[in-house]
Amino acid sequence: MAARMMDINETEKPLSDTTEDTNADIEEEEICFQDIVLLEEHGISIQDIRKLQAAGINTIKGAQMTITKKLCEIIGSNDEKVAKIKEACTKISLPNCFITASEFSDQRKHLFKLSTGSNALDKLLGGGVESMSITEVFGEFRAGKTQLSHTLCVTAQMPGSNGYLGGKVIFIDTEHTFRPERLRTIADRFNLDPLVVQDNILYARAYNSEHQFELLNNVAAKFHEEAGVFKLLIIDSIMALFRVDYSGRGEIADRQQKLGQMLSRLQKISEEYNVAVFITNQITTDLTTTQQDVVLKPIGGNILAHASTTRVAFLKAEGEKRIAKLYDSPDLAENQVMFSITSGGIADVND
C-alpha cells in the first residue's frame, strides 16, 4: 500500500468545508496551544513563567490541569500567587465549566486514530490507536508489543482517515529494544523513504523510573515547540523500570504512587496536545490456564488499569501469528482478532 510521506510543515486541514466550521477548528486549536508566556500580560512575572516552563508546563491548558499544591512547589510560593495564576489562565482560556454532551461530542471530532498496520486489529480498536487517550498492550515476551511499537512509528507518519495528514513520533525506550533498522523494512512495505521516517522519530533511552518521569518534561516541551506536528508518544515498556527500582519489601505503595503521578502526566499530555499515547506492559509469571483460555495478568495493579483508556492483551499463536484480545475499553465490545508479525511489521494474517 503506497502512501505520500507527510510534510512536517503541513498543518491539519479542517474536516469541514464551511467557513464557520473552519474558524471554529482554528479557534479550538489556538486554545489548545496557548503559550504560557501569555500570563505575563496578566501580571505574572517572567521568572515564575520560566519556572513553569522548566517543570514542563508550556501552555495555559497545562497550567489549568496542574493542582494548586504542585504549582506551589514549582513556583516556590504560597496559594495566593498560584490563585492569581489560575485566575489569569481562566481569563485567557475557556473557563472551567460544564458543557453539554453535544458540545463534548463536537470536541471529540478533532480526535484521530492511527493504523496498526492490520485492518483486523484496527477494527478491534474501533479504527486504530486513538489520540487524547492511553492505549496499553500487554503480553509475554515476543508477543508482538515492540513490533507494534515500531509499526506505529511508521504508520503515524502516513495520511489516514478524516483528513489526518501524519505527524512525528517520540519513542521512550526502557528495555533497549528500539531498533532503527527495523523501521527500514516497515517503511519499505508502505513505500516510504526510510531516512525520512527515521528523521521524524525522536528517541530517548530511559535508565530508571525517575529518568523516565523526567523525560516527560522534554516531551511536553517538544510538543509545545512544534505544536500540532507530533502525533504519537510511545513508551516501551511502561513498567519495566518501576519493577526494578521498587523491588524491595514495603516499596509497592511508593511505587504505585510514583506510577500514578506519571500516568496522570501522560493523560494530561495526551489531552493538552491531542496526541496518541501508546504504552506496552509486561505480565506476571503466574499465569493460570483453563481449557478455554489463558488468563494474563498485567503488572501495575489498579493504578495502571484505571489510567489506561484501552487495554489489549497479545497472545502467541502458531508461528508468527498472534491473537489480540480487547481487555478493557470505555466504548468497545470485548472481542479478539488474529494478526501476524511480518518483515513489514504488524499485518493481517493473509497479507
C-alpha positions in Angstrom: 0.0 0.0 0.0 1.7 3.2 -1.1 1.3 6.5 0.8 2.5 10.0 0.5 5.0 11.0 3.1 3.9 13.8 5.4 5.4 17.2 5.1 6.2 18.2 8.7 5.5 21.8 7.8 1.9 20.9 6.9 -0.9 21.5 9.4 -4.1 19.5 9.8 -6.8 20.7 7.5 -10.3 21.3 8.9 -12.7 18.4 8.3 -15.5 20.8 7.3 -15.5 22.9 4.2 -17.7 25.7 5.7 -16.1 28.9 6.8 -17.9 28.7 10.2 -16.5 25.2 10.9 -13.1 26.3 9.7 -13.0 29.2 12.1 -14.2 27.0 15.0 -11.4 24.5 14.3 -8.8 27.2 14.2 -10.1 28.8 17.4 -10.1 25.5 19.3 -6.6 24.6 18.1 -5.3 28.0 19.2 -6.9 27.4 22.6 -5.1 24.1 23.0 -1.7 25.6 22.2 -1.9 28.9 24.0 1.6 29.7 25.2 2.2 30.0 29.0 4.0 33.3 28.3 0.6 34.9 27.9 0.5 35.0 31.7 2.9 37.9 31.6 0.2 40.1 30.2 -1.9 39.4 33.3 0.7 40.4 35.9 2.6 37.1 36.3 6.4 37.6 36.4 8.6 36.2 33.7 10.6 34.4 36.5 7.6 32.4 37.6 6.7 31.7 34.0 10.2 30.2 33.4 9.7 28.1 36.5 6.6 26.7 35.0 8.3 26.0 31.7 11.2 24.2 33.4 8.6 21.9 35.0 7.2 21.1 31.6 4.2 23.4 31.8 4.2 25.3 28.5 0.6 26.0 27.8 -2.3 27.7 29.6 -4.2 24.4 29.5 -1.3 22.7 31.0 -1.3 25.1 34.0 -5.1 24.6 34.4 -4.5 20.8 34.6 -2.0 21.2 37.4 -3.2 21.1 41.0 -2.5 24.1 43.3 -0.2 22.1 45.5 2.1 21.2 42.6 2.1 24.8 41.3 3.1 26.0 44.7 6.0 23.5 44.7 7.1 24.7 41.2 6.7 28.4 41.9 8.1 28.1 45.4 5.3 30.4 46.7 2.0 30.4 48.6 -1.5 29.8 47.5 -2.2 33.5 46.8 0.3 33.7 43.9 -0.9 30.4 42.5 -4.5 31.6 42.7 -3.5 34.6 40.6 -2.0 32.3 38.0 -5.2 30.2 38.0 -7.3 33.3 37.6 -5.2 34.6 34.7 -5.5 31.2 33.0 -9.3 31.4 33.2 -9.3 34.9 31.7 -7.1 33.8 28.8 -8.6 30.4 28.1 -12.0 28.9 28.3 -13.4 28.9 31.9 -13.5 25.5 33.7 -17.2 24.8 33.5 -19.8 22.2 32.3 -20.5 21.7 28.6 -23.3 19.7 27.0 -22.7 16.2 25.7 -23.3 17.5 22.2 -20.6 20.1 22.7 -18.2 17.4 24.0 -19.1 15.3 21.0 -18.1 18.2 18.7 -14.7 18.4 20.5 -14.1 14.7 20.0 -14.3 15.2 16.3 -10.8 16.6 16.5 -9.5 13.1 17.6 -7.6 11.0 15.1 -6.8 7.2 15.0 -3.5 5.7 14.0 -3.4 2.5 12.0 -1.7 -0.5 13.5 -0.8 -1.9 10.1 -3.5 -4.6 10.4 -7.1 -4.0 9.3 -8.3 -6.6 11.8 -6.5 -5.0 14.7 -7.7 -1.6 13.6 -11.2 -2.8 13.7 -10.8 -4.3 17.1 -9.6 -0.9 18.3 -12.5 1.0 16.7 -10.4 2.4 13.9 -6.9 2.3 15.4 -4.9 3.8 18.3 -6.8 6.9 19.4 -5.5 10.3 20.3 -6.1 12.1 23.6 -6.1 8.7 25.3 -3.7 6.0 26.6 -3.7 2.7 24.7 -1.9 -0.2 26.6 -0.8 -3.5 25.1 0.4 -6.2 27.4 1.7 -9.7 26.9 4.6 -12.1 27.3 8.0 -11.9 25.7 7.8 -12.0 21.8 4.0 -11.5 21.8 4.4 -8.6 19.4 4.3 -5.5 21.7 7.6 -4.0 20.4 6.8 -4.9 16.9 3.5 -2.9 17.1 5.5 0.0 18.6 7.8 0.0 15.6 4.9 -0.3 13.1 3.1 2.7 14.7 6.3 4.7 14.4 5.8 4.4 10.6 2.0 4.4 10.2 1.7 7.6 12.4 3.6 9.4 9.7 1.2 8.4 6.9 -2.1 10.1 5.9 -5.1 8.5 7.3 -8.9 8.8 7.5 -10.9 12.0 8.2 -8.2 14.3 6.9 -5.3 13.1 9.1 -2.0 14.1 7.4 0.5 12.2 9.6 3.0 13.5 12.1 6.2 13.0 14.1 6.7 10.4 16.9 8.5 10.3 20.3 9.8 6.9 21.4 10.9 6.4 25.1 12.8 3.1 25.3 13.1 1.5 28.8 14.2 -2.0 27.7 16.7 -1.2 25.0 14.5 -2.8 22.3 14.2 0.0 19.8 15.9 -0.8 16.5 16.1 1.9 13.8 17.0 -0.7 11.2 13.6 -2.4 11.9 11.9 0.8 10.7 13.5 0.4 7.3 11.7 -2.8 6.3 8.4 -1.4 7.6 8.9 1.8 5.7 9.7 -0.3 2.5 6.4 -2.1 3.0 4.5 1.2 2.7 6.7 2.7 0.0 8.1 5.3 2.3 11.7 6.8 2.5 13.3 5.0 5.5 15.6 8.0 6.2 12.7 10.4 6.3 10.8 8.0 8.5 13.7 7.8 11.0 14.2 11.6 10.9 10.6 12.1 12.0 11.2 10.0 15.2 12.7 11.4 18.4 14.3 8.7 20.6 15.3 8.6 24.2 16.6 5.8 26.4 15.3 5.9 30.0 17.6 4.3 32.6 15.5 4.4 35.7 11.9 5.3 36.7 12.9 8.8 37.8 14.6 9.4 34.5 11.5 8.1 32.7 9.3 10.6 34.5 11.8 13.5 33.9 11.8 12.8 30.2 8.1 13.8 30.1 9.1 17.4 30.7 11.2 17.2 27.5 8.3 15.5 25.7 5.9 18.4 26.7 8.5 20.9 25.6 8.9 19.3 22.2 5.1 19.0 21.7 4.8 22.7 22.5 7.8 23.8 20.4 6.3 22.1 17.3 2.6 22.4 18.2 0.4 20.1 16.2 3.3 18.3 14.5 3.9 15.4 16.9 1.1 12.9 16.9 2.3 9.9 18.9 4.2 9.2 22.1 5.4 5.6 22.7 6.8 4.1 26.0 8.1 0.6 25.6 7.6 -0.6 28.3 5.8 1.4 31.0 6.5 -0.8 34.0 10.0 -2.3 33.3 12.0 0.3 35.3 9.4 0.6 38.1 9.6 -3.2 38.5 13.4 -3.0 39.0 13.6 0.2 41.1 10.9 -0.8 43.6 11.6 -4.4 44.2 12.1 -4.5 48.0 9.6 -5.2 50.8 7.3 -2.3 51.6 8.1 -0.4 48.4 4.9 -1.3 46.5 2.9 1.7 47.9 5.7 4.1 47.0 5.9 2.6 43.5 2.2 2.9 42.9 2.2 6.5 44.0 5.0 7.4 41.6 3.4 5.4 38.8 0.1 7.1 39.4 1.8 10.5 39.1 3.5 9.6 35.8 0.3 8.1 34.3 -1.6 11.3 35.3 1.0 13.3 33.5 0.8 11.1 30.4 -3.0 11.5 30.3 -2.7 15.3 30.6 -0.1 15.5 27.9 -2.3 13.4 25.5 -5.2 15.8 26.1 -3.2 19.0 26.1 -1.5 18.4 22.8 -4.1 16.0 21.2 -1.6 13.1 20.7 -1.9 9.4 21.0 -0.1 7.7 23.9 0.8 4.1 23.3 2.4 2.0 26.1 3.5 -1.6 26.3 3.4 -3.6 29.5 4.7 -6.8 31.0 2.8 -9.6 32.7 3.3 -11.5 35.8 4.7 -15.0 35.6 1.9 -16.8 37.5 -0.4 -17.3 34.5 -3.4 -19.5 35.2 -4.7 -21.8 32.5 -8.1 -23.3 31.7 -9.3 -25.5 28.9 -10.8 -22.4 27.2 -8.4 -19.6 27.7 -5.1 -18.2 29.0 -5.6 -15.5 31.7 -2.9 -12.9 31.5 -2.2 -10.6 34.5 -0.6 -7.3 33.5 1.6 -5.7 36.2 0.9 -2.2 37.5 -2.2 -3.1 39.5 -5.3 -0.9 39.6 -3.3 2.3 39.1 -2.4 1.3 35.6 -5.7 -0.4 34.9 -7.6 2.8 35.7 -5.2 5.1 33.8 -5.2 3.2 30.5 -8.2 4.1 28.3 -7.9 1.0 26.2 -6.1 -2.3 27.2 -5.3 -5.1 24.8 -3.8 -8.5 25.6 -1.4 -10.0 23.0 -1.2 -13.8 22.9 1.1 -16.1 21.0 -0.3 -18.4 18.4 1.1 -20.6 15.7 4.3 -19.4 14.0 4.2 -15.6 13.6 0.5 -15.4 14.2 -0.7 -13.6 17.3 -4.1 -13.0 19.0 -5.2 -9.6 20.2 -7.8 -9.7 22.8 -9.6 -6.5 23.8 -9.3 -6.4 27.6 -10.9 -3.2 28.6 -12.4 -0.2 26.8 -15.0 2.5 27.6 -16.8 2.2 24.3 -15.8 -1.0 22.5 -17.2 -4.5 23.0 -14.9 -7.4 24.1 -13.6 -9.2 21.1 -10.5 -10.8 19.7 -8.8 -11.0 16.3 -5.7 -12.6 14.8 -2.8 -10.8 13.2 0.7 -11.6 12.1 4.2 -10.3 12.5 5.9 -9.8 9.2 9.1 -8.3 7.9 7.0 -5.2 7.2 5.6 -5.0 10.7 2.2 -5.8 12.0 -0.2 -7.1 9.3 -3.3 -9.1 8.7 -2.8 -12.9 8.6 -3.4 -13.3 4.9 -1.2 -10.4 3.8 
